[in-house]
Amino acid sequence: FSNAQVASAMELVDLKEILASVLYAFLSARELEAAIYPTMGRFQKAAIRATASISALQYGPMNAL
């Protein structure tokens, strides 16, 4: 791999991580959190966060929104 290829791959990863964070922030709006989160267990919360991140990574910017 050339340095340029590695750099562009790194940028893509950063972009996907940012997208995952944004999507998760969007999905866990304050009202939703206040209503549902207290009734959930630790593992359910972790699963929801993981699912949001995975779908953002899997489907990319256009389909995630």
CHARMM internal coordinates of N, CA and C (Angstrom, degrees):
IC EDIT
DIST 1 N 1 CA 1.4621
DIST 1 CA 1 C 1.5234
ANGL 1 N 1 CA 1 C 109.91
DIST 1 C 2 N 1.3000
ANGL 1 CA 1 C 2 N 115.52
DIHE 1 N 1 CA 1 C 2 N 141.36
DIST 2 N 2 CA 1.4647
ANGL 1 C 2 N 2 CA 119.06
DIHE 1 CA 1 C 2 N 2 CA 175.44
DIST 2 CA 2 C 1.5273
ANGL 2 N 2 CA 2 C 109.09
DIHE 1 C 2 N 2 CA 2 C -83.85
DIST 2 C 3 N 1.3228
ANGL 2 CA 2 C 3 N 115.83
DIHE 2 N 2 CA 2 C 3 N 164.93
DIST 3 N 3 CA 1.4659
ANGL 2 C 3 N 3 CA 119.89
DIHE 2 CA 2 C 3 N 3 CA 178.54
DIST 3 CA 3 C 1.5210
ANGL 3 N 3 CA 3 C 111.29
DIHE 2 C 3 N 3 CA 3 C -60.87
DIST 3 C 4 N 1.3339
ANGL 3 CA 3 C 4 N 116.36
DIHE 3 N 3 CA 3 C 4 N -37.08
DIST 4 N 4 CA 1.4694
ANGL 3 C 4 N 4 CA 120.41
DIHE 3 CA 3 C 4 N 4 CA -179.49
DIST 4 CA 4 C 1.5259
ANGL 4 N 4 CA 4 C 110.61
DIHE 3 C 4 N 4 CA 4 C -64.65
DIST 4 C 5 N 1.3350
ANGL 4 CA 4 C 5 N 117.03
DIHE 4 N 4 CA 4 C 5 N -40.96
DIST 5 N 5 CA 1.4669
ANGL 4 C 5 N 5 CA 120.56
DIHE 4 CA 4 C 5 N 5 CA 179.23
DIST 5 CA 5 C 1.5242
ANGL 5 N 5 CA 5 C 110.71
DIHE 4 C 5 N 5 CA 5 C -64.49
DIST 5 C 6 N 1.3193
ANGL 5 CA 5 C 6 N 115.69
DIHE 5 N 5 CA 5 C 6 N -42.77
DIST 6 N 6 CA 1.4651
ANGL 5 C 6 N 6 CA 120.17
DIHE 5 CA 5 C 6 N 6 CA 179.49
DIST 6 CA 6 C 1.5255
ANGL 6 N 6 CA 6 C 110.02
DIHE 5 C 6 N 6 CA 6 C -63.74
DIST 6 C 7 N 1.3323
ANGL 6 CA 6 C 7 N 116.39
DIHE 6 N 6 CA 6 C 7 N -43.93
DIST 7 N 7 CA 1.4689
ANGL 6 C 7 N 7 CA 120.57
DIHE 6 CA 6 C 7 N 7 CA -179.52
DIST 7 CA 7 C 1.5243
ANGL 7 N 7 CA 7 C 110.93
DIHE 6 C 7 N 7 CA 7 C -62.04
DIST 7 C 8 N 1.3326
ANGL 7 CA 7 C 8 N 117.49
DIHE 7 N 7 CA 7 C 8 N -43.34
DIST 8 N 8 CA 1.4602
ANGL 7 C 8 N 8 CA 118.90
DIHE 7 CA 7 C 8 N 8 CA -178.42
DIST 8 CA 8 C 1.5267
ANGL 8 N 8 CA 8 C 110.69
DIHE 7 C 8 N 8 CA 8 C -69.90
DIST 8 C 9 N 1.3289
ANGL 8 CA 8 C 9 N 117.39
DIHE 8 N 8 CA 8 C 9 N -32.95
DIST 9 N 9 CA 1.4662
ANGL 8 C 9 N 9 CA 120.23
DIHE 8 CA 8 C 9 N 9 CA 175.56
DIST 9 CA 9 C 1.5247
ANGL 9 N 9 CA 9 C 110.27
DIHE 8 C 9 N 9 CA 9 C -65.16
DIST 9 C 10 N 1.3330
ANGL 9 CA 9 C 10 N 117.03
DIHE 9 N 9 CA 9 C 10 N -40.03
DIST 10 N 10 CA 1.4602
ANGL 9 C 10 N 10 CA 121.11
DIHE 9 CA 9 C 10 N 10 CA 178.75
DIST 10 CA 10 C 1.5260
ANGL 10 N 10 CA 10 C 110.60
DIHE 9 C 10 N 10 CA 10 C -64.45
DIST 10 C 11 N 1.3235
ANGL 10 CA 10 C 11 N 116.89
DIHE 10 N 10 CA 10 C 11 N -41.05
DIST 11 N 11 CA 1.4658
ANGL 10 C 11 N 11 CA 120.44
DIHE 10 CA 10 C 11 N 11 CA 178.61
DIST 11 CA 11 C 1.5172
ANGL 11 N 11 CA 11 C 110.62
DIHE 10 C 11 N 11 CA 11 C -62.26
DIST 11 C 12 N 1.3240
ANGL 11 CA 11 C 12 N 116.81
DIHE 11 N 11 CA 11 C 12 N -40.16
DIST 12 N 12 CA 1.4577
ANGL 11 C 12 N 12 CA 121.42
DIHE 11 CA 11 C 12 N 12 CA 179.43
DIST 12 CA 12 C 1.5252
ANGL 12 N 12 CA 12 C 110.51
DIHE 11 C 12 N 12 CA 12 C -62.80
DIST 12 C 13 N 1.3268
ANGL 12 CA 12 C 13 N 116.40
DIHE 12 N 12 CA 12 C 13 N -42.93
DIST 13 N 13 CA 1.4638
ANGL 12 C 13 N 13 CA 120.55
DIHE 12 CA 12 C 13 N 13 CA 178.22
DIST 13 CA 13 C 1.5263
ANGL 13 N 13 CA 13 C 110.07
DIHE 12 C 13 N 13 CA 13 C -62.06
DIST 13 C 14 N 1.3378
ANGL 13 CA 13 C 14 N 116.84
DIHE 13 N 13 CA 13 C 14 N -45.62
DIST 14 N 14 CA 1.4685
ANGL 13 C 14 N 14 CA 120.21
DIHE 13 CA 13 C 14 N 14 CA 178.66
DIST 14 CA 14 C 1.5217
ANGL 14 N 14 CA 14 C 110.51
DIHE 13 C 14 N 14 CA 14 C -58.73
DIST 14 C 15 N 1.3179
ANGL 14 CA 14 C 15 N 116.36
DIHE 14 N 14 CA 14 C 15 N -44.45
DIST 15 N 15 CA 1.4596
ANGL 14 C 15 N 15 CA 121.54
DIHE 14 CA 14 C 15 N 15 CA -179.42
DIST 15 CA 15 C 1.5240
ANGL 15 N 15 CA 15 C 110.71
DIHE 14 C 15 N 15 CA 15 C -60.79
DIST 15 C 16 N 1.3257
ANGL 15 CA 15 C 16 N 116.41
DIHE 15 N 15 CA 15 C 16 N -43.59
DIST 16 N 16 CA 1.4650
ANGL 15 C 16 N 16 CA 120.01
DIHE 15 CA 15 C 16 N 16 CA 179.97
DIST 16 CA 16 C 1.5242
ANGL 16 N 16 CA 16 C 111.04
DIHE 15 C 16 N 16 CA 16 C -66.53
DIST 16 C 17 N 1.3259
ANGL 16 CA 16 C 17 N 117.26
DIHE 16 N 16 CA 16 C 17 N -37.83
DIST 17 N 17 CA 1.4658
ANGL 16 C 17 N 17 CA 120.13
DIHE 16 CA 16 C 17 N 17 CA 178.35
DIST 17 CA 17 C 1.5232
ANGL 17 N 17 CA 17 C 110.42
DIHE 16 C 17 N 17 CA 17 C -65.54
DIST 17 C 18 N 1.3171
ANGL 17 CA 17 C 18 N 116.13
DIHE 17 N 17 CA 17 C 18 N -41.49
DIST 18 N 18 CA 1.4681
ANGL 17 C 18 N 18 CA 120.64
DIHE 17 CA 17 C 18 N 18 CA 178.02
DIST 18 CA 18 C 1.5236
ANGL 18 N 18 CA 18 C 109.68
DIHE 17 C 18 N 18 CA 18 C -62.94
DIST 18 C 19 N 1.3181
ANGL 18 CA 18 C 19 N 116.08
DIHE 18 N 18 CA 18 C 19 N -44.69
DIST 19 N 19 CA 1.4620
ANGL 18 C 19 N 19 CA 120.97
DIHE 18 CA 18 C 19 N 19 CA 179.00
DIST 19 CA 19 C 1.5243
ANGL 19 N 19 CA 19 C 111.02
DIHE 18 C 19 N 19 CA 19 C -60.23
DIST 19 C 20 N 1.3193
ANGL 19 CA 19 C 20 N 116.24
DIHE 19 N 19 CA 19 C 20 N -43.36
DIST 20 N 20 CA 1.4647
ANGL 19 C 20 N 20 CA 120.11
DIHE 19 CA 19 C 20 N 20 CA 179.04
DIST 20 CA 20 C 1.5278
ANGL 20 N 20 CA 20 C 110.46
DIHE 19 C 20 N 20 CA 20 C -60.63
DIST 20 C 21 N 1.3271
ANGL 20 CA 20 C 21 N 117.00
DIHE 20 N 20 CA 20 C 21 N -42.15
DIST 21 N 21 CA 1.4664
ANGL 20 C 21 N 21 CA 121.03
DIHE 20 CA 20 C 21 N 21 CA 178.97
DIST 21 CA 21 C 1.5181
ANGL 21 N 21 CA 21 C 111.41
DIHE 20 C 21 N 21 CA 21 C -64.00
DIST 21 C 22 N 1.3275
ANGL 21 CA 21 C 22 N 115.41
DIHE 21 N 21 CA 21 C 22 N -43.90
DIST 22 N 22 CA 1.4644
ANGL 21 C 22 N 22 CA 120.25
DIHE 21 CA 21 C 22 N 22 CA -179.82
DIST 22 CA 22 C 1.5230
ANGL 22 N 22 CA 22 C 110.00
DIHE 21 C 22 N 22 CA 22 C -63.90
DIST 22 C 23 N 1.3276
ANGL 22 CA 22 C 23 N 116.49
DIHE 22 N 22 CA 22 C 23 N -44.99
DIST 23 N 23 CA 1.4636
ANGL 22 C 23 N 23 CA 120.69
DIHE 22 CA 22 C 23 N 23 CA -179.82
DIST 23 CA 23 C 1.5220
ANGL 23 N 23 CA 23 C 110.37
DIHE 22 C 23 N 23 CA 23 C -61.97
DIST 23 C 24 N 1.3266
ANGL 23 CA 23 C 24 N 116.44
DIHE 23 N 23 CA 23 C 24 N -43.32
DIST 24 N 24 CA 1.4603
ANGL 23 C 24 N 24 CA 119.39
DIHE 23 CA 23 C 24 N 24 CA 179.52
DIST 24 CA 24 C 1.5230
ANGL 24 N 24 CA 24 C 110.83
DIHE 23 C 24 N 24 CA 24 C -63.68
DIST 24 C 25 N 1.3302
ANGL 24 CA 24 C 25 N 116.83
DIHE 24 N 24 CA 24 C 25 N -42.33
DIST 25 N 25 CA 1.4677
ANGL 24 C 25 N 25 CA 120.32
DIHE 24 CA 24 C 25 N 25 CA 178.92
DIST 25 CA 25 C 1.5252
ANGL 25 N 25 CA 25 C 110.24
DIHE 24 C 25 N 25 CA 25 C -61.15
DIST 25 C 26 N 1.3314
ANGL 25 CA 25 C 26 N 115.70
DIHE 25 N 25 CA 25 C 26 N -39.54
DIST 26 N 26 CA 1.4645
ANGL 25 C 26 N 26 CA 121.50
DIHE 25 CA 25 C 26 N 26 CA 179.06
DIST 26 CA 26 C 1.5258
ANGL 26 N 26 CA 26 C 110.46
DIHE 25 C 26 N 26 CA 26 C -65.86
DIST 26 C 27 N 1.3298
ANGL 26 CA 26 C 27 N 117.01
DIHE 26 N 26 CA 26 C 27 N -43.92
DIST 27 N 27 CA 1.4657
ANGL 26 C 27 N 27 CA 121.21
DIHE 26 CA 26 C 27 N 27 CA -177.60
DIST 27 CA 27 C 1.5208
ANGL 27 N 27 CA 27 C 112.30
DIHE 26 C 27 N 27 CA 27 C -68.52
DIST 27 C 28 N 1.3308
ANGL 27 CA 27 C 28 N 117.25
DIHE 27 N 27 CA 27 C 28 N -33.98
DIST 28 N 28 CA 1.4609
ANGL 27 C 28 N 28 CA 118.98
DIHE 27 CA 27 C 28 N 28 CA -176.32
DIST 28 CA 28 C 1.5208
ANGL 28 N 28 CA 28 C 110.12
DIHE 27 C 28 N 28 CA 28 C -100.96
DIST 28 C 29 N 1.3044
ANGL 28 CA 28 C 29 N 116.47
DIHE 28 N 28 CA 28 C 29 N 58.01
DIST 29 N 29 CA 1.4629
ANGL 28 C 29 N 29 CA 122.03
DIHE 28 CA 28 C 29 N 29 CA 176.67
DIST 29 CA 29 C 1.5245
ANGL 29 N 29 CA 29 C 109.12
DIHE 28 C 29 N 29 CA 29 C -58.57
DIST 29 C 30 N 1.3186
ANGL 29 CA 29 C 30 N 116.69
DIHE 29 N 29 CA 29 C 30 N 154.12
DIST 30 N 30 CA 1.4706
ANGL 29 C 30 N 30 CA 121.10
DIHE 29 CA 29 C 30 N 30 CA -175.05
DIST 30 CA 30 C 1.5292
ANGL 30 N 30 CA 30 C 112.73
DIHE 29 C 30 N 30 CA 30 C -55.09
DIST 30 C 31 N 1.3259
ANGL 30 CA 30 C 31 N 117.63
DIHE 30 N 30 CA 30 C 31 N -42.65
DIST 31 N 31 CA 1.4670
ANGL 30 C 31 N 31 CA 120.29
DIHE 30 CA 30 C 31 N 31 CA -177.68
DIST 31 CA 31 C 1.5250
ANGL 31 N 31 CA 31 C 110.59
DIHE 30 C 31 N 31 CA 31 C -62.95
DIST 31 C 32 N 1.3253
ANGL 31 CA 31 C 32 N 115.59
DIHE 31 N 31 CA 31 C 32 N -44.61
DIST 32 N 32 CA 1.4606
ANGL 31 C 32 N 32 CA 120.81
DIHE 31 CA 31 C 32 N 32 CA 179.72
DIST 32 CA 32 C 1.5233
ANGL 32 N 32 CA 32 C 110.25
DIHE 31 C 32 N 32 CA 32 C -60.86
DIST 32 C 33 N 1.3123
ANGL 32 CA 32 C 33 N 114.98
DIHE 32 N 32 CA 32 C 33 N -45.84
DIST 33 N 33 CA 1.4585
ANGL 32 C 33 N 33 CA 120.25
DIHE 32 CA 32 C 33 N 33 CA -179.55
DIST 33 CA 33 C 1.5268
ANGL 33 N 33 CA 33 C 110.47
DIHE 32 C 33 N 33 CA 33 C -61.39
DIST 33 C 34 N 1.3197
ANGL 33 CA 33 C 34 N 115.86
DIHE 33 N 33 CA 33 C 34 N -46.78
DIST 34 N 34 CA 1.4640
ANGL 33 C 34 N 34 CA 120.48
DIHE 33 CA 33 C 34 N 34 CA -177.60
DIST 34 CA 34 C 1.5249
ANGL 34 N 34 CA 34 C 111.37
DIHE 33 C 34 N 34 CA 34 C -62.67
DIST 34 C 35 N 1.3307
ANGL 34 CA 34 C 35 N 116.43
DIHE 34 N 34 CA 34 C 35 N -38.06
DIST 35 N 35 CA 1.4597
ANGL 34 C 35 N 35 CA 120.38
DIHE 34 CA 34 C 35 N 35 CA -176.36
DIST 35 CA 35 C 1.5292
ANGL 35 N 35 CA 35 C 112.81
DIHE 34 C 35 N 35 CA 35 C -78.83
DIST 35 C 36 N 1.3294
ANGL 35 CA 35 C 36 N 117.02
DIHE 35 N 35 CA 35 C 36 N -43.02
DIST 36 N 36 CA 1.4603
ANGL 35 C 36 N 36 CA 120.55
DIHE 35 CA 35 C 36 N 36 CA -168.20
DIST 36 CA 36 C 1.5227
ANGL 36 N 36 CA 36 C 113.68
DIHE 35 C 36 N 36 CA 36 C -103.67
DIST 36 C 37 N 1.3205
ANGL 36 CA 36 C 37 N 117.28
DIHE 36 N 36 CA 36 C 37 N -40.96
DIST 37 N 37 CA 1.4632
ANGL 36 C 37 N 37 CA 120.37
DIHE 36 CA 36 C 37 N 37 CA -171.56
DIST 37 CA 37 C 1.5264
ANGL 37 N 37 CA 37 C 114.88
DIHE 36 C 37 N 37 CA 37 C -57.18
DIST 37 C 38 N 1.3508
ANGL 37 CA 37 C 38 N 119.10
DIHE 37 N 37 CA 37 C 38 N -42.78
DIST 38 N 38 CA 1.4692
ANGL 37 C 38 N 38 CA 118.29
DIHE 37 CA 37 C 38 N 38 CA -177.74
DIST 38 CA 38 C 1.5260
ANGL 38 N 38 CA 38 C 113.33
DIHE 37 C 38 N 38 CA 38 C -59.73
DIST 38 C 39 N 1.3267
ANGL 38 CA 38 C 39 N 117.83
DIHE 38 N 38 CA 38 C 39 N -26.89
DIST 39 N 39 CA 1.4616
ANGL 38 C 39 N 39 CA 120.79
DIHE 38 CA 38 C 39 N 39 CA -177.34
DIST 39 CA 39 C 1.5231
ANGL 39 N 39 CA 39 C 111.91
DIHE 38 C 39 N 39 CA 39 C -85.09
DIST 39 C 40 N 1.3239
ANGL 39 CA 39 C 40 N 116.66
DIHE 39 N 39 CA 39 C 40 N -8.41
DIST 40 N 40 CA 1.4585
ANGL 39 C 40 N 40 CA 120.17
DIHE 39 CA 39 C 40 N 40 CA -175.44
DIST 40 CA 40 C 1.5156
ANGL 40 N 40 CA 40 C 111.92
DIHE 39 C 40 N 40 CA 40 C -95.66
DIST 40 C 41 N 1.3128
ANGL 40 CA 40 C 41 N 114.10
DIHE 40 N 40 CA 40 C 41 N 154.98
DIST 41 N 41 CA 1.4592
ANGL 40 C 41 N 41 CA 120.69
DIHE 40 CA 40 C 41 N 41 CA 174.41
DIST 41 CA 41 C 1.5192
ANGL 41 N 41 CA 41 C 110.62
DIHE 40 C 41 N 41 CA 41 C -81.93
DIST 41 C 42 N 1.3155
ANGL 41 CA 41 C 42 N 114.59
DIHE 41 N 41 CA 41 C 42 N 166.86
DIST 42 N 42 CA 1.4572
ANGL 41 C 42 N 42 CA 122.69
DIHE 41 CA 41 C 42 N 42 CA 179.56
DIST 42 CA 42 C 1.5264
ANGL 42 N 42 CA 42 C 111.80
DIHE 41 C 42 N 42 CA 42 C -55.20
DIST 42 C 43 N 1.3366
ANGL 42 CA 42 C 43 N 116.60
DIHE 42 N 42 CA 42 C 43 N -42.29
DIST 43 N 43 CA 1.4579
ANGL 42 C 43 N 43 CA 120.31
DIHE 42 CA 42 C 43 N 43 CA -174.28
DIST 43 CA 43 C 1.5275
ANGL 43 N 43 CA 43 C 111.30
DIHE 42 C 43 N 43 CA 43 C -72.49
DIST 43 C 44 N 1.3244
ANGL 43 CA 43 C 44 N 116.72
DIHE 43 N 43 CA 43 C 44 N -36.04
DIST 44 N 44 CA 1.4672
ANGL 43 C 44 N 44 CA 119.99
DIHE 43 CA 43 C 44 N 44 CA 176.54
DIST 44 CA 44 C 1.5258
ANGL 44 N 44 CA 44 C 110.33
DIHE 43 C 44 N 44 CA 44 C -62.65
DIST 44 C 45 N 1.3268
ANGL 44 CA 44 C 45 N 116.37
DIHE 44 N 44 CA 44 C 45 N -43.21
DIST 45 N 45 CA 1.4642
ANGL 44 C 45 N 45 CA 120.46
DIHE 44 CA 44 C 45 N 45 CA 178.72
DIST 45 CA 45 C 1.5264
ANGL 45 N 45 CA 45 C 110.43
DIHE 44 C 45 N 45 CA 45 C -60.80
DIST 45 C 46 N 1.3223
ANGL 45 CA 45 C 46 N 116.40
DIHE 45 N 45 CA 45 C 46 N -45.08
DIST 46 N 46 CA 1.4627
ANGL 45 C 46 N 46 CA 120.89
DIHE 45 CA 45 C 46 N 46 CA 179.83
DIST 46 CA 46 C 1.5246
ANGL 46 N 46 CA 46 C 110.28
DIHE 45 C 46 N 46 CA 46 C -62.97
DIST 46 C 47 N 1.3245
ANGL 46 CA 46 C 47 N 116.89
DIHE 46 N 46 CA 46 C 47 N -39.55
DIST 47 N 47 CA 1.4674
ANGL 46 C 47 N 47 CA 121.21
DIHE 46 CA 46 C 47 N 47 CA -179.98
DIST 47 CA 47 C 1.5241
ANGL 47 N 47 CA 47 C 110.71
DIHE 46 C 47 N 47 CA 47 C -64.21
DIST 47 C 48 N 1.3201
ANGL 47 CA 47 C 48 N 117.45
DIHE 47 N 47 CA 47 C 48 N -40.86
DIST 48 N 48 CA 1.4653
ANGL 47 C 48 N 48 CA 120.94
DIHE 47 CA 47 C 48 N 48 CA 178.71
DIST 48 CA 48 C 1.5212
ANGL 48 N 48 CA 48 C 110.52
DIHE 47 C 48 N 48 CA 48 C -63.81
DIST 48 C 49 N 1.3323
ANGL 48 CA 48 C 49 N 116.80
DIHE 48 N 48 CA 48 C 49 N -44.39
DIST 49 N 49 CA 1.4650
ANGL 48 C 49 N 49 CA 119.92
DIHE 48 CA 48 C 49 N 49 CA 178.40
DIST 49 CA 49 C 1.5230
ANGL 49 N 49 CA 49 C 110.89
DIHE 48 C 49 N 49 CA 49 C -62.01
DIST 49 C 50 N 1.3279
ANGL 49 CA 49 C 50 N 116.43
DIHE 49 N 49 CA 49 C 50 N -43.63
DIST 50 N 50 CA 1.4674
ANGL 49 C 50 N 50 CA 120.60
DIHE 49 CA 49 C 50 N 50 CA -179.11
DIST 50 CA 50 C 1.5212
ANGL 50 N 50 CA 50 C 110.38
DIHE 49 C 50 N 50 CA 50 C -64.07
DIST 50 C 51 N 1.3299
ANGL 50 CA 50 C 51 N 117.14
DIHE 50 N 50 CA 50 C 51 N -42.67
DIST 51 N 51 CA 1.4659
ANGL 50 C 51 N 51 CA 121.43
DIHE 50 CA 50 C 51 N 51 CA -179.55
DIST 51 CA 51 C 1.5178
ANGL 51 N 51 CA 51 C 110.73
DIHE 50 C 51 N 51 CA 51 C -62.18
DIST 51 C 52 N 1.3172
ANGL 51 CA 51 C 52 N 116.72
DIHE 51 N 51 CA 51 C 52 N -43.51
DIST 52 N 52 CA 1.4666
ANGL 51 C 52 N 52 CA 120.52
DIHE 51 CA 51 C 52 N 52 CA 179.44
DIST 52 CA 52 C 1.5230
ANGL 52 N 52 CA 52 C 110.52
DIHE 51 C 52 N 52 CA 52 C -61.70
DIST 52 C 53 N 1.3289
ANGL 52 CA 52 C 53 N 116.37
DIHE 52 N 52 CA 52 C 53 N -43.09
DIST 53 N 53 CA 1.4652
ANGL 52 C 53 N 53 CA 120.27
DIHE 52 CA 52 C 53 N 53 CA -179.67
DIST 53 CA 53 C 1.5193
ANGL 53 N 53 CA 53 C 111.48
DIHE 52 C 53 N 53 CA 53 C -66.67
DIST 53 C 54 N 1.3326
ANGL 53 CA 53 C 54 N 116.34
DIHE 53 N 53 CA 53 C 54 N -44.06
DIST 54 N 54 CA 1.4664
ANGL 53 C 54 N 54 CA 120.47
DIHE 53 CA 53 C 54 N 54 CA -178.42
DIST 54 CA 54 C 1.5190
ANGL 54 N 54 CA 54 C 110.44
DIHE 53 C 54 N 54 CA 54 C -64.38
DIST 54 C 55 N 1.3405
ANGL 54 CA 54 C 55 N 118.02
DIHE 54 N 54 CA 54 C 55 N -44.20
DIST 55 N 55 CA 1.4628
ANGL 54 C 55 N 55 CA 117.94
DIHE 54 CA 54 C 55 N 55 CA -178.88
DIST 55 CA 55 C 1.5183
ANGL 55 N 55 CA 55 C 111.35
DIHE 54 C 55 N 55 CA 55 C -65.38
DIST 55 C 56 N 1.3147
ANGL 55 CA 55 C 56 N 117.40
DIHE 55 N 55 CA 55 C 56 N -35.32
DIST 56 N 56 CA 1.4631
ANGL 55 C 56 N 56 CA 119.61
DIHE 55 CA 55 C 56 N 56 CA 177.17
DIST 56 CA 56 C 1.5263
ANGL 56 N 56 CA 56 C 110.58
DIHE 55 C 56 N 56 CA 56 C -64.30
DIST 56 C 57 N 1.3349
ANGL 56 CA 56 C 57 N 116.50
DIHE 56 N 56 CA 56 C 57 N -41.79
DIST 57 N 57 CA 1.4676
ANGL 56 C 57 N 57 CA 120.16
DIHE 56 CA 56 C 57 N 57 CA -179.97
DIST 57 CA 57 C 1.5242
ANGL 57 N 57 CA 57 C 111.14
DIHE 56 C 57 N 57 CA 57 C -69.57
DIST 57 C 58 N 1.3263
ANGL 57 CA 57 C 58 N 115.94
DIHE 57 N 57 CA 57 C 58 N -37.01
DIST 58 N 58 CA 1.4578
ANGL 57 C 58 N 58 CA 120.73
DIHE 57 CA 57 C 58 N 58 CA -173.72
DIST 58 CA 58 C 1.5210
ANGL 58 N 58 CA 58 C 111.80
DIHE 57 C 58 N 58 CA 58 C -74.08
DIST 58 C 59 N 1.3214
ANGL 58 CA 58 C 59 N 116.99
DIHE 58 N 58 CA 58 C 59 N -41.99
DIST 59 N 59 CA 1.4559
ANGL 58 C 59 N 59 CA 119.12
DIHE 58 CA 58 C 59 N 59 CA -169.98
DIST 59 CA 59 C 1.5174
ANGL 59 N 59 CA 59 C 114.16
DIHE 58 C 59 N 59 CA 59 C -100.01
DIST 59 C 60 N 1.3133
ANGL 59 CA 59 C 60 N 117.34
DIHE 59 N 59 CA 59 C 60 N -10.84
DIST 60 N 60 CA 1.4526
ANGL 59 C 60 N 60 CA 119.58
DIHE 59 CA 59 C 60 N 60 CA 174.05
DIST 60 CA 60 C 1.5117
ANGL 60 N 60 CA 60 C 113.08
DIHE 59 C 60 N 60 CA 60 C 76.22
DIST 60 C 61 N 1.3275
ANGL 60 CA 60 C 61 N 116.66
DIHE 60 N 60 CA 60 C 61 N 176.85
DIST 61 N 61 CA 1.4647
ANGL 60 C 61 N 61 CA 121.53
DIHE 60 CA 60 C 61 N 61 CA -170.56
DIST 61 CA 61 C 1.5213
ANGL 61 N 61 CA 61 C 114.37
DIHE 60 C 61 N 61 CA 61 C -63.26
DIST 61 C 62 N 1.3202
ANGL 61 CA 61 C 62 N 118.39
DIHE 61 N 61 CA 61 C 62 N -38.27
DIST 62 N 62 CA 1.4643
ANGL 61 C 62 N 62 CA 119.49
DIHE 61 CA 61 C 62 N 62 CA -174.05
DIST 62 CA 62 C 1.5208
ANGL 62 N 62 CA 62 C 111.62
DIHE 61 C 62 N 62 CA 62 C -71.89
DIST 62 C 63 N 1.3268
ANGL 62 CA 62 C 63 N 117.25
DIHE 62 N 62 CA 62 C 63 N -45.80
DIST 63 N 63 CA 1.4560
ANGL 62 C 63 N 63 CA 120.65
DIHE 62 CA 62 C 63 N 63 CA -174.35
DIST 63 CA 63 C 1.5201
ANGL 63 N 63 CA 63 C 113.09
DIHE 62 C 63 N 63 CA 63 C -82.89
DIST 63 C 64 N 1.3216
ANGL 63 CA 63 C 64 N 116.73
DIHE 63 N 63 CA 63 C 64 N -19.08
DIST 64 N 64 CA 1.4629
ANGL 63 C 64 N 64 CA 119.25
DIHE 63 CA 63 C 64 N 64 CA -176.64
DIST 64 CA 64 C 1.5234
ANGL 64 N 64 CA 64 C 111.14
DIHE 63 C 64 N 64 CA 64 C -71.09
DIST 64 C 65 N 1.3231
ANGL 64 CA 64 C 65 N 116.70
DIHE 64 N 64 CA 64 C 65 N -29.35
DIST 65 N 65 CA 1.4673
ANGL 64 C 65 N 65 CA 119.67
DIHE 64 CA 64 C 65 N 65 CA -175.23
DIST 65 CA 65 C 1.5150
ANGL 65 N 65 CA 65 C 111.83
DIHE 64 C 65 N 65 CA 65 C -87.25
END
COOR INIT
IC SEED 1 N 1 CA 1 C
IC BUILD
